[in-house]
Amino acid sequence: ATQGGASGIAWAMAAVFFWSQAATCLKLSFGTVHWMTLAFWATLLPGLAYFVVAATTKRLQLLKTMPWRQILGLAGSGIAGYYLYNSLVFAAYSRGPASEVLIVNYLWPVATVAFASIFSRERPRPLELLGLSMALLGVMLVATRGRLQLPQAVGADLLAFCAALFYGIYSAGTKKLGGDRVIGLLIT
């Protein structure tokens, strides 16, 4: 591996390690902080960070030239993708096993492909459909603990599933709306 390649692998490994701890850390934090408080901060802090980036890179002027329809679309997508997603997934973590909620929540790629086919008329290829079907089956097996019956944490699973749907709407919607990514993230 080249010097840059090894560095990229190290960054990827670090990201996977820290991301793998997120569900457990989030679940533990509910012992001292209400899930709505975490949802608020998880929405506010990225918004502030995107504002700072947009302001320091002089991209805020782009807002003047954006059509209102695109701004409203991005704002609506952001409500689904940040506020509703965070609220639902944090509520799910507060009610169910962290590992199960994490896996059910990972239906968002399936939701993204489904909504992209609706919003942008993107058609998944047969191999992608097979992968999506396997993902659905895997989540179903995890949620039911392999017994193919109603899950024990059905409320948490439904919240995580709805969060994944909202994130799919957000992902597919922002892609269709296009525009500058920093401004798009600021609005959303």
N, C-alpha and C positions, 0 to 999 in steps of 0.2 A: 504494500500500500504506500501511496505517496504521503508526504508530510500532511498535505491538506486533507487527504482521504482518512488518515488516522485521526486527525482532529475532528473531522465530521462524525466518525464512528463514536469517538469519545463523547461528543455533544449528544448524539442520539442515545447512547447508553445512559447518560445522565438524565436526559429527558424521560426515558422509559422508567428509570428508577424512581424519580421524584413523582411522576404521574401515577405510578403503581401504589404510592403511599397516600394518594389523595382521598380515596374512599375511606380508609381507616382514619386518617386525620380529621376528615370532615365529620365522620360519625362520632369520634371522641370529642370534638368541639361542641356537639349538642348537649354535652353534660353541663356546660357553663354558659352557652350562648344560644338564644332562640334562633330557629332556622330562618325566620323572617329577617332578623338582623343580619345574618350572613348573606342572605339573598340581596338585601339592600347594598351592602358593601361590595359584594361581587358584581353588582351592576354599576355602582357609582365609580369605583376606582378605575376600571378600564375606560370608562367614559372620560374621566379626567385625564388619563394618560393619552388617549387619542386626541383630546383637545390640545394638550401641550405639544404633541408631535405635529398636529395640523398648524398650530400657531408658529412654532419654530421653523417649520419648513415652508411657511408663507402659502399654505394651501387653503386657508380660510376664505380667501378671495374667490375660490372656486364655487363657494356657496351662492354667490351673487349670480352666477351664470347657469346654475342648475335649474332645470324645470321644476315647478312646484309638484308636479305629479311624481317625479323621481324622488324628491325630498320626502313627500308623504309616504311613498311606497317603502323607502328605506326606513323611515320612522316606524311604520307599522311592522315591517319585518323585524326591526330591532326590538320592539315590544314583545314579539313572539320569541325571538332568538335569545334575548338576554333576560328580560324581566320574567316572562312567563316560564321560560326554560329553567332559569335559576330557582325561581320560587317552587316550581313543581319538583325538580330533582332534589332540592334541599328538603322539601317536605317528605319526599320518598325516603331519603336517607334517615330522617328523624323517626320514621315509622317501621322500617324494615331492615333486614340484614344488609350491611354495606356491600358485601360481595355480590349478593343477588341483585340489588338495585343497580350496581355498577354494570353488570352484564345486561340487564334488561334495558338500561339507558343506552347501551351501545347498539340499539336498533336505529340510532340516528342516521347511520350511513344508508340503511335500507329506506328510511323515510326520505332522505335527501334524493335518492335515485327515483323514488316514487313521485315526489313533488316536482323534480326536474322533468320527468316525463309529462307531467300535467302542465307545468308553467312554460317550459321551453320546447316541448315536443321532442325531447331527447329520448331515444328509444334504447333501452339496455340491450346488449348483445346476449345471445343464449348462454354463454359462459358466465356472464355477470348475473343473469337470472338464476342460474344454478347456485352461484355463490350466495346470493341474497336469500334463496330458499334454504340453503344450509345454515345461514346465520339465524333465520327465523326458527328453524328446528332446534338449533343449539340453545337459543334463548329459552324456548319453550321447555326443553329438557332440564335446563338449569333451574328455571322458575318452579317447575313441578318436582324437582329433585329426581327426575327420571321415572316418575310414576304416572305421568300423563293424567294428572287429576288437578283439581283446583289448587293453586299455590297457597302455602300457609300465610304468606304476606301479600295477599291479593291486593289490598289497598295500596301498599307501597309499590307493588309491581305496576299497577294501573297508573299511578302518578309518574313513575319512571318512564312508562310507555308513552304517556301524553307529553312528557318533557321531550322525549326523542322525536315525537311528531312535530312539536313546535320548533325544535332545532332543525329538522328537515325543511320546514317551511322557510325558516330563516336562511338556511344555506342555499336552497334553490331560488328563493326570492331575490336575495342580494345578487346572485350571479346573473339572473335575468335582468335586473335593473342596471347593472354595470356601473360605470363611472370610476372616478378615482378611489382607490381602495382605502386610503387614510380618511378621506372625507366620508366615504360610505361607512366605515367603522365608527367614526365620530357620530354620525347621525343615528346609526343603529344602536 
